[in-house]
Amino acid sequence: MGVISTLTNMYQTCIDTCVKCAQACRECLMIDLKEDDVADRTKCICILNECERMCCFTAEIMTMVGQSAKAQCDLCADVCEMAAEECEKFKDTHTMKCVNVLRDCADECRKMAAE
């Protein structure tokens, strides 16, 4: 259900999932920046940053009920999947939690793109 209307109802689950994923990406990359092996995590940090921005933008487009929302969801799913693949290289707890959120977002975005 939308915040003040029903305009975004069809997107709401995906909006919520994208916002959650953006938060997980930001939290994960902030932790990664403090890891001893931060140099090894550079690619992971970069894709997490990209994914965080992509998820935020995708949520915004859905909130606008934009004409490109489904295409944007499809692109967001691709970026989430790329981020999950990169993050899986690091087996620590916070990263694996992030991988789960990334995969959930990719799945939800794919569902929305297919509707």
Secondary structure, 3 states (H helix, E strand, C coil): CCCCCCCCHHHHHHHHHHHHHHHHHHHHHHHHCCCCCHHHHHHHHHHHHHHHHHHHHHHHHHHCCCCCHHHHHHHHHHHHHHHHHHHCCCCCHHHHHHHHHHHHHHHHHHHHHHC
